[in-house]
Amino acid sequence: MLMERICKYLYVISLDGLSTLDFEYISTLSNFKSFIDSSAYCKNVYSVYPTLTYPAHASIVTGRYPKNHGIVNNTLLQLNRKSPDWYWHSKNIKGDTIYDLAVKNGMVVGALLWPVTAKAKIQYNMPEIFANRPWENQIIVSLFNGNPIFQYQLNKEFGHLRDGIKQPNLDNFTHQSLLYTIKNKNLDLTLAHYTDLDSTRHKYGFYSEEAKLALKRHDKRIGEIVQTLKDKGIYEESTIILLGDHSSIDENKIIDLNVLLREKGYIQVDGKGKILDYKAIVKNCDGSAYIYTKGVDEGMLKEILQKFNDKYDCIEAIYSREEAIDFGADPECYLMLEAKEGYYFQDGIAGEIIKEVNSDSIENGEGYTLSTHGYSPFKNDYTTVFIAAGRGIKKGNIIEKMNLVDEAPTIAKLLGLEIQNVDGKVVDDLIEEGAVSKGINIH
C-alpha cells in the first residue's frame, strides 16, 4: 500500500553491537553528538530473542519476530560442520521486507554487507556472505549472490582495504563503498552494516579500550557520511537512521552441553567422534541455546538438565517450547536455555562441559570470545538504540522505549510504504507531523 512519502533519500546505518550503555560515551564524540543533537531517538530498544545479528537484522527489515520471519539463529544446524553455513540468503525470510516493498514500488535500493540479503532483488547489492567451502573463492561467492557489476566496481576501488573479515579493515572497506555509493548513485533506500564494534568486543571485552577506539572510528565514519551528503547537495533531502541490533555481555566460560548429551546417550558418534545421529542436541545461540529432540522421554531430559544445573549453576532459565514461542523464538525447538551472565553456549561434543576462556585461547584462534550476545533481550542494561535525523524526523523527540520490530514499519512509513503482517508498530512520535517530501515520483 502506498502512502505519502516523507523522505527522498533514506540511509539506514547498522552499527552492530551498539548498546544503550554506549549512549553516554558517544554523546561526547563530536560527530555522534552533532547527529544526536539534531535527531529524535530511543536509547532503550528491546531486541529479539535470540539477540543475534541475523535474527535481529531480519526483524529490522520485516517488523517480525524470528518465529515469524524464519531467521531463528545466525547459523544452520549442520552436524559435523566445524563452520556451519549462516542464514545468508533472502529466500530464508518469510514475509515482506522493506527493501522488497521498495523495489516493487519502483524505488532503487542499495545494500552493503546487510545480513540475509544474498540473492535479494536489490539493484545494488553487496551481500554479507563468505566462502565456506575449501574450493570456494570469496570474490566469486560474493559476486554470484549480489549485483556483480556493482561489486566489481567496489572491489576494484577499495578491495585493497580488506583483509578477510578482520577489523577495522572490513569496515574501512564497507565505509568507503558507502561513500562511493552516495557519490555515484541516487538511491531511494540504502542499507549498510558495520561490524567493527561487535567484532572488537567479542575479542577484547565490552568495556575494553579497544571497544572505545571502535566507537571513535564509527564517530569519524558518521562525520564522513554526513559530509558526503552535504558535498553532494542532498543532505537536506536525506534521512539518516543509526541503529544497533543488540548489546553484549562479558563472559569467560563456555557451556558445551552436547558433551553431557553424548555421555547420556542422546548423541551417537563413531570411532572418530563424528556424529551419526541424535535424539537430543543443543544448537547454540551464544548467550542462549535451542535443544532439538527426536522422540525422547522429554521429562527425563529435563531432569538431566536440572541435575546438571544444580551442580554447575550456569543456566539462568530453562524455557519450554511454548515459552520460547512467546518470546518470538524458534517454534521447532523443544527447549530454550538462557545462560547466566559470565557463561555462553557452544556446540562441542568432547572435552569438559564447562571450559574457561582467556585471552590466550582467543589469540590462538580457537574461536572463543570475551563478550557475546544471544541472551534474552530483557536482561538488565541490555537494550540497543535507534537514532534518526533529517527529512521528516521530529527533531528533539525522545522515545522512552520501543522494540526492534517497530523499526521496519517506521522505516516503511518514511518511504511512503506500509508493510503488512508485522509484530511491531509505527513509532509516530519519531516522525514530524505532516511531513511530506516534494518532487518524488514512485513508478
Buried (B, 14 or more C-beta within 10 A) or exposed (E): EEEEBBBBBBBBBBBBBBBBBBBEBBEEBEBBEBBBEBBBBBBBBBBBBBBBBBBBBBBBBBBBBBBBBBBBBBBBBEBEEEEBBBBBBBEBBBBBBBBBBBBEBEBBBBBBBBBBBBBBEBBBBBBBBBBBEEEEEBBEBBBBBBBEEBBBBBBEEBEEBBEEEEBBBBBBBBBBBBBBBBEEEEBBBBBBBBBBBBBBBBBBBBEBEBBBBBBBBBBEBBBBBBEBBEEBEBBEBBBBBBBBBBBBBBBBBBBBBBBBBBEBEBBEBEEEEEBEEBBBBBBBBBBBBBBBBEEBEBEEBBEBBEEBBEEBEBBBEBBBBEEBBEBBBBEEBBBBBBBBBEBBBBBBBEEEBBBEBEEEBBEEEEEBBBBBBBBBBEBEEBBBBBBBBBBBBBEEBEBEEBBBBBBBBBBBBBBBBBBEEBBBEBBEBBBBEEBBBEEBEEE
